[in-house]
Amino acid sequence: MAAKKKAARKKAPAKAPPAPPAEPAEPAAPEAPPPAAPARAQRPAAPPRPKAPPKARKAGKKAAPSAPARRWIDEPEEEDAFETTGRASDEAIERRYRAVEAVLPPLPPLPPRAADGTITLAVGTGTVQAFMLQGLLDGKVDTEDRTYAVERLEYDALDAVARAGARDVVLIPFGAYPRLRQTYLLLPSGASFGDQRGPLLATRRPIRWSEVEQDGLQVAVPGVEHSGTLLLRLWLPKARFELLPMSPRQVVLMVRTNQVRSGLLVDEEQVTYREFHLMGIQDLGRWWGERTEGLPLPLSALGVRRDLPAELRSHIQLDLKRSIAYALGHKEDTIERIAAHAPKHTPESVDAYVQRYVNDLSLHCGERGRQAVSLFYEQCVERGALAEAPEPVFHGDEVQ
């Protein structure tokens, strides 16, 4: 036994020697790469490139919109068709950063402004606009010698005012901007963007997709040019919609009473629809965000008349931005004041609705908001929802 153990001990070191030579052989391999240049060849490799688009949105570099355009694809065979659209977005952003001035259509004849110089402002009846303007209306914003007259109008009346150019500042749905761009410039402050939130398609009874494919879908909408209505056609480009335009308040009533099959909720009912025994089918803002790598959904913006002096437009822009900042800084008080004049809504429902659409992009849309608007128009044209995709022109971009 002792002899066997001694023999085993002698054999063990015999196996150990091969291991040490193998260890130096491994480090010998990495010594070759440093002089050979594979390390440098790895710098332009693909892995870092996909992470560039989010940063490029802020910097305005070319890679920004191409990724969202690809992520939009629902069917693989459509990818090539979207490549051209993505390059168009790159060129539009590049033009802005090269300070190439936008060319606008001729300014049409407009009605005269208020004789005393009062700045007339027309917005919708929703609580989002009321929240943004509360600081201005309560005199919490130093407007120097500028006075404002604010009107809150229903959708049709607001559209008529915008068509006529009868107000200095007016709320414009992004879907209506293409036909109003000859009269109004967009203001960077005061816009409504849904960040992963948006108009809600709701119904009283469940809807089978086979029903939509065979018979189409009847939808009560707040207007054919509302961003939510256009987004419906982007969501289901092959579906046949029977669109029934009506005021936002009528939409809920018509769906509740089963007079229409479904409705597009764009006001406070987005957060209270369950109280009316309705069920949500699709949050179009969430759907948009998933398809665009998190871009916000553009809903509406404030437009300012082009014939106003540039200095006055800048002052209006600043007054509105300060009003929004005041509302966000005194949120609880502002919401209580709004709820006191809206008996159908509680402070909790107003707060929930305001949170959906008043955010940093309302203070200033920035490049992220601009990119979302450009992509929205491109996709609307691609899917046949709009005839043209104008480059959005904000105050400061234009040349008269």
C-alpha positions as CSV (number, residue, x, y, z in Angstrom):
1,M,0.0,0.0,0.0
2,A,2.8,2.4,0.9
3,A,4.4,1.6,-2.4
4,K,1.2,2.4,-4.3
5,K,0.8,5.7,-2.5
6,K,4.4,6.6,-3.3
7,A,3.7,5.7,-6.9
8,A,0.5,7.9,-7.0
9,R,2.5,10.8,-5.5
10,K,5.0,10.4,-8.2
11,K,2.3,10.4,-10.9
12,A,0.6,13.5,-9.6
13,P,3.4,15.9,-10.3
14,A,3.7,14.3,-13.7
15,K,0.2,15.7,-14.5
16,A,0.8,19.1,-13.0
17,P,3.6,20.2,-15.3
18,P,1.4,20.3,-18.4
19,A,-0.9,22.8,-16.7
20,P,1.7,25.6,-16.2
21,P,2.8,25.7,-19.8
22,A,-0.9,26.0,-20.8
23,E,-1.3,29.2,-18.6
24,P,1.4,31.2,-20.3
25,A,0.1,30.0,-23.7
26,E,-3.3,31.9,-23.0
27,P,-1.8,35.3,-22.2
28,A,0.4,34.9,-25.2
29,A,-2.7,35.2,-27.4
30,P,-3.8,38.6,-26.1
31,E,-0.4,40.0,-26.6
32,A,-0.9,39.9,-30.4
33,P,-4.0,42.2,-30.6
34,P,-2.5,45.4,-29.2
35,P,-0.1,45.9,-32.1
36,A,-2.6,44.4,-34.6
37,A,-5.3,47.1,-34.7
38,P,-8.5,45.2,-34.0
39,A,-9.1,47.4,-31.0
40,R,-9.3,50.4,-33.3
41,A,-11.5,48.6,-35.7
42,Q,-14.0,48.0,-33.0
43,R,-14.8,51.8,-32.5
44,P,-17.1,52.1,-35.5
45,A,-18.7,48.8,-34.7
46,A,-22.5,48.6,-34.7
47,P,-23.3,48.2,-30.9
48,P,-22.8,51.9,-29.9
49,R,-24.8,53.2,-32.9
50,P,-28.3,52.0,-31.9
51,K,-28.0,54.0,-28.7
52,A,-27.4,57.2,-30.6
53,P,-31.0,58.1,-31.6
54,P,-32.2,59.2,-28.1
55,K,-29.2,61.5,-27.8
56,A,-29.6,62.7,-31.3
57,R,-33.1,63.9,-30.6
58,K,-31.7,66.5,-28.3
59,A,-28.7,67.4,-30.4
60,G,-30.6,67.3,-33.7
61,K,-28.3,64.9,-35.4
62,K,-29.3,62.9,-38.4
63,A,-29.8,59.6,-36.8
64,A,-32.7,60.7,-34.6
65,P,-35.9,60.1,-36.6
66,S,-34.8,57.0,-38.5
67,A,-35.2,54.7,-35.5
68,P,-38.7,55.8,-34.7
69,A,-39.7,55.4,-38.3
70,R,-38.5,51.8,-38.3
71,R,-40.1,51.0,-35.0
72,W,-43.4,52.3,-36.5
73,I,-43.6,49.4,-38.9
74,D,-46.5,47.1,-38.3
75,E,-45.6,44.7,-41.2
76,P,-42.0,43.9,-42.1
77,E,-42.6,44.3,-45.9
78,E,-43.4,48.0,-45.3
79,E,-40.0,48.8,-43.9
80,D,-38.5,50.0,-47.2
81,A,-41.3,52.4,-47.7
82,F,-40.7,54.1,-44.4
83,E,-37.0,54.5,-45.0
84,T,-37.6,57.5,-47.3
85,T,-39.9,59.1,-44.7
86,G,-37.1,58.7,-42.1
87,R,-34.6,60.5,-44.3
88,A,-37.0,63.3,-45.0
89,S,-37.2,63.9,-41.2
90,D,-33.5,64.0,-41.0
91,E,-33.3,66.6,-43.7
92,A,-36.0,68.7,-42.0
93,I,-34.1,68.7,-38.7
94,E,-30.8,69.4,-40.4
95,R,-32.3,72.4,-42.1
96,R,-33.3,73.9,-38.8
97,Y,-29.9,73.4,-37.3
98,R,-28.3,75.0,-40.3
99,A,-30.5,78.0,-39.6
100,V,-32.2,77.7,-43.0
101,E,-35.2,79.9,-42.6
102,A,-38.6,78.4,-43.3
103,V,-40.6,79.7,-46.3
104,L,-44.3,80.3,-45.6
105,P,-47.2,80.8,-48.0
106,P,-48.3,84.4,-48.7
107,L,-50.1,86.0,-45.7
108,P,-53.8,86.3,-46.5
109,P,-55.9,89.4,-45.7
110,L,-56.8,89.3,-42.0
111,P,-59.4,91.2,-40.0
112,P,-58.1,94.2,-38.0
113,R,-56.9,93.7,-34.4
114,A,-58.5,95.3,-31.4
115,A,-58.2,99.1,-31.6
116,D,-56.8,99.4,-28.0
117,G,-54.1,96.8,-28.6
118,T,-55.7,94.1,-26.4
119,I,-54.3,90.7,-27.2
120,T,-57.3,88.4,-28.1
121,L,-56.9,84.7,-27.2
122,A,-59.3,81.9,-28.1
123,V,-59.0,78.4,-26.5
124,G,-61.2,75.4,-25.9
125,T,-63.5,74.7,-23.0
126,G,-61.3,71.9,-21.5
127,T,-59.6,72.1,-18.2
128,V,-56.1,71.8,-19.7
129,Q,-56.3,75.3,-21.3
130,A,-57.9,76.7,-18.2
131,F,-55.1,75.4,-16.1
132,M,-52.4,76.8,-18.4
133,L,-54.0,80.3,-18.5
134,Q,-55.1,80.6,-14.9
135,G,-52.0,82.5,-13.8
136,L,-52.6,84.9,-16.7
137,L,-56.2,85.4,-15.9
138,D,-55.6,85.9,-12.2
139,G,-53.0,88.5,-12.7
140,K,-50.2,86.4,-11.4
141,V,-48.0,87.1,-14.4
142,D,-46.3,90.4,-15.0
143,T,-47.4,91.3,-18.5
144,E,-46.1,94.9,-18.3
145,D,-48.5,97.0,-20.3
146,R,-50.0,94.0,-22.3
147,T,-53.7,93.1,-21.7
148,Y,-55.4,89.9,-22.7
149,A,-59.0,89.1,-23.5
150,V,-59.5,85.3,-23.3
151,E,-62.5,83.4,-24.8
152,R,-63.3,79.8,-24.2
153,L,-65.1,78.3,-27.3
154,E,-66.6,75.0,-28.3
155,Y,-64.7,73.1,-31.0
156,D,-66.8,74.3,-34.0
157,A,-66.7,78.0,-32.9
158,L,-63.0,77.8,-32.2
159,D,-62.4,76.4,-35.7
160,A,-64.4,79.2,-37.3
161,V,-62.4,81.8,-35.4
162,A,-59.1,80.2,-36.5
163,R,-60.2,80.0,-40.2
164,A,-61.0,83.7,-40.2
165,G,-57.8,84.6,-38.3
166,A,-60.1,86.7,-36.1
167,R,-58.0,86.3,-32.9
168,D,-54.3,87.1,-32.2
169,V,-53.8,83.7,-30.5
170,V,-55.9,80.6,-31.0
171,L,-55.8,77.0,-30.0
172,I,-55.0,74.8,-33.1
173,P,-55.3,71.0,-33.3
174,F,-52.2,69.7,-35.0
175,G,-54.5,68.0,-37.6
176,A,-55.9,71.5,-38.6
177,Y,-52.5,73.2,-38.7
178,P,-51.7,72.4,-42.4
179,R,-54.6,74.6,-43.6
180,L,-54.0,77.3,-41.0
181,R,-50.2,77.7,-41.4
182,Q,-50.6,80.6,-43.8
183,T,-52.3,82.6,-41.0
184,Y,-50.7,81.3,-37.8
185,L,-47.3,80.4,-36.5
186,L,-47.0,77.8,-33.7
187,L,-45.9,78.9,-30.3
188,P,-43.3,76.7,-28.5
189,S,-45.2,77.2,-25.2
190,G,-48.8,76.2,-24.5
191,A,-49.0,73.0,-26.5
192,S,-50.6,69.8,-25.3
193,F,-48.6,66.6,-25.7
194,G,-49.6,63.2,-24.4
195,D,-46.5,61.5,-23.0
196,Q,-47.6,57.8,-23.2
197,R,-51.2,59.0,-22.9
198,G,-53.8,60.2,-25.3
199,P,-57.3,60.1,-26.6
200,L,-59.2,57.0,-25.5
201,L,-61.4,54.9,-27.8
202,A,-64.3,53.6,-25.6
203,T,-67.5,51.6,-26.1
204,R,-70.5,50.4,-24.1
205,R,-70.2,46.8,-25.4
206,P,-67.2,44.7,-26.4
207,I,-66.2,44.9,-30.0
208,R,-65.0,41.9,-31.9
209,W,-62.3,42.6,-34.5
210,S,-64.1,40.4,-37.0
211,E,-67.0,42.9,-36.7
212,V,-64.6,45.7,-37.5
213,E,-63.1,43.9,-40.5
214,Q,-66.5,43.0,-42.0
215,D,-68.7,46.0,-41.1
216,G,-66.3,48.7,-40.2
217,L,-66.4,50.7,-37.0
218,Q,-68.8,53.5,-36.2
219,V,-66.9,56.2,-34.0
220,A,-68.2,59.4,-32.6
221,V,-65.3,61.9,-32.9
222,P,-64.7,65.5,-31.7
223,G,-63.7,66.5,-35.3
224,V,-62.3,65.0,-38.4
225,E,-59.1,67.0,-38.0
226,H,-58.6,66.2,-34.3
227,S,-55.2,64.5,-33.7
228,G,-57.1,61.6,-32.1
229,T,-59.2,61.1,-35.2
230,L,-56.1,61.0,-37.4
231,L,-54.5,58.6,-35.0
232,L,-57.4,56.2,-35.3
233,R,-56.5,55.9,-39.0
234,L,-52.8,55.3,-38.1
235,W,-53.7,52.7,-35.6
236,L,-56.0,50.7,-38.0
237,P,-55.0,51.9,-41.5
238,K,-57.0,49.2,-43.2
239,A,-60.2,49.5,-41.2
240,R,-63.3,51.2,-42.5
241,F,-64.4,54.0,-40.1
242,E,-67.8,55.7,-40.1
243,L,-66.8,58.9,-38.4
244,L,-69.5,61.0,-36.7
245,P,-68.2,64.5,-35.8
246,M,-69.8,66.1,-32.7
247,S,-68.8,68.0,-29.7
248,P,-66.6,66.2,-27.1
249,R,-69.5,66.3,-24.5
250,Q,-71.9,64.7,-27.0
251,V,-69.5,61.8,-27.6
252,V,-69.9,60.4,-24.1
253,L,-73.7,60.8,-24.2
254,M,-74.0,59.1,-27.6
255,V,-71.9,56.1,-26.5
256,R,-73.6,55.8,-23.1
257,T,-77.0,55.6,-24.8
258,N,-75.9,53.1,-27.4
259,Q,-76.6,55.5,-30.2
260,V,-73.1,55.0,-31.6
261,R,-71.0,51.9,-31.5
262,S,-67.9,53.6,-30.0
263,G,-66.5,57.1,-29.2
264,L,-63.2,58.9,-29.0
265,L,-62.9,60.5,-25.6
266,V,-60.6,63.6,-25.6
267,D,-61.7,65.5,-22.5
268,E,-62.0,64.8,-18.8
269,E,-64.0,61.7,-19.6
270,Q,-60.7,60.0,-20.3
271,V,-60.3,59.6,-16.6
272,T,-64.0,59.2,-15.6
273,Y,-65.3,57.0,-18.3
274,R,-65.9,54.0,-16.0
275,E,-68.4,56.1,-14.1
276,F,-70.5,56.0,-17.3
277,H,-70.2,52.2,-17.5
278,L,-67.9,52.4,-20.5
279,M,-64.9,50.3,-21.3
280,G,-61.7,51.4,-22.9
281,I,-60.5,49.8,-26.0
282,Q,-57.3,51.6,-26.8
283,D,-55.3,54.5,-25.4
284,L,-54.0,55.9,-28.6
285,G,-51.3,57.9,-26.8
286,R,-49.8,54.8,-25.3
287,W,-50.0,53.0,-28.6
288,W,-48.2,55.9,-30.3
289,G,-45.4,55.9,-27.7
290,E,-44.8,52.2,-28.1
291,R,-44.4,52.7,-31.9
292,T,-42.1,55.7,-31.7
293,E,-39.6,54.8,-29.0
294,G,-41.4,57.0,-26.5
295,L,-42.1,60.2,-28.5
296,P,-45.0,62.2,-27.1
297,L,-48.3,62.5,-29.0
298,P,-48.9,66.0,-30.4
299,L,-52.5,67.1,-29.8
300,S,-52.8,70.8,-30.0
301,A,-50.8,74.0,-29.9
302,L,-51.3,77.7,-29.6
303,G,-51.0,79.6,-32.8
304,V,-50.1,83.3,-33.1
305,R,-51.0,85.5,-36.0
306,R,-48.1,86.0,-38.5
307,D,-48.9,89.7,-39.0
308,L,-48.1,90.5,-35.3
309,P,-44.6,92.2,-34.9
310,A,-42.0,89.6,-33.9
311,E,-41.2,91.4,-30.7
312,L,-44.9,91.2,-29.6
313,R,-45.0,87.6,-30.5
314,S,-42.0,87.0,-28.3
315,H,-43.7,88.8,-25.4
316,I,-46.8,86.7,-25.8
317,Q,-44.7,83.6,-25.9
318,L,-43.0,84.6,-22.6
319,D,-46.3,85.6,-20.9
320,L,-47.8,82.2,-21.7
321,K,-44.7,80.3,-20.5
322,R,-44.8,82.2,-17.2
323,S,-48.5,81.5,-16.8
324,I,-47.9,77.7,-17.3
325,A,-44.9,77.8,-14.9
326,Y,-47.1,79.6,-12.3
327,A,-49.8,76.9,-12.6
328,L,-47.4,74.1,-12.2
329,G,-45.8,75.8,-9.2
330,H,-49.2,76.4,-7.6
331,K,-50.9,73.3,-8.8
332,E,-53.2,72.6,-5.9
333,D,-54.6,76.1,-5.7
334,T,-55.0,76.3,-9.5
335,I,-56.9,73.0,-9.7
336,E,-59.2,74.0,-6.9
337,R,-60.1,77.2,-8.7
338,I,-60.8,75.3,-11.9
339,A,-62.9,72.6,-10.2
340,A,-64.9,75.3,-8.5
341,H,-66.1,76.5,-11.9
342,A,-66.6,73.0,-13.3
343,P,-69.3,71.4,-11.1
344,K,-69.3,68.2,-13.1
345,H,-65.7,67.5,-12.1
346,T,-63.9,67.0,-8.8
347,P,-60.4,68.3,-8.0
348,E,-59.2,64.7,-8.2
349,S,-60.6,64.2,-11.8
350,V,-59.2,67.6,-12.9
351,D,-55.8,66.8,-11.4
352,A,-55.7,63.4,-13.2
353,Y,-56.7,64.9,-16.5
354,V,-54.2,67.8,-16.2
355,Q,-51.4,65.4,-15.4
356,R,-52.0,63.7,-18.8
357,Y,-51.3,66.7,-20.9
358,V,-49.6,69.5,-18.9
359,N,-45.9,68.8,-18.6
360,D,-42.4,70.1,-19.4
361,L,-43.4,70.1,-23.1
362,S,-46.1,72.5,-22.3
363,L,-43.5,75.0,-21.0
364,H,-41.5,74.6,-24.2
365,C,-41.9,71.8,-26.8
366,G,-38.2,71.6,-27.5
367,E,-36.6,69.4,-30.1
368,R,-38.4,66.3,-28.8
369,G,-41.8,68.0,-29.4
370,R,-40.8,69.2,-32.8
371,Q,-39.6,65.8,-33.8
372,A,-42.9,64.2,-32.6
373,V,-44.9,66.7,-34.7
374,S,-42.9,66.1,-37.8
375,L,-43.1,62.3,-37.5
376,F,-46.9,62.6,-36.8
377,Y,-47.4,64.4,-40.1
378,E,-45.2,62.0,-42.0
379,Q,-47.1,59.0,-40.8
380,C,-50.5,60.7,-41.5
381,V,-49.4,61.2,-45.1
382,E,-48.0,57.7,-45.3
383,R,-51.2,56.1,-44.1
384,G,-53.5,58.4,-46.1
385,A,-54.9,60.4,-43.2
386,L,-53.5,63.7,-44.5
387,A,-52.8,65.0,-48.0
388,E,-49.6,66.8,-47.1
389,A,-47.0,66.8,-44.4
390,P,-45.9,70.4,-43.8
391,E,-42.8,71.2,-41.8
392,P,-44.2,72.8,-38.6
393,V,-43.1,76.4,-38.3
394,F,-42.8,77.8,-34.8
395,H,-42.3,81.5,-33.9
396,G,-38.7,82.2,-34.5
397,D,-38.3,79.9,-37.5
398,E,-40.1,82.1,-40.0
399,V,-39.0,84.6,-42.5
400,Q,-41.6,87.1,-43.7
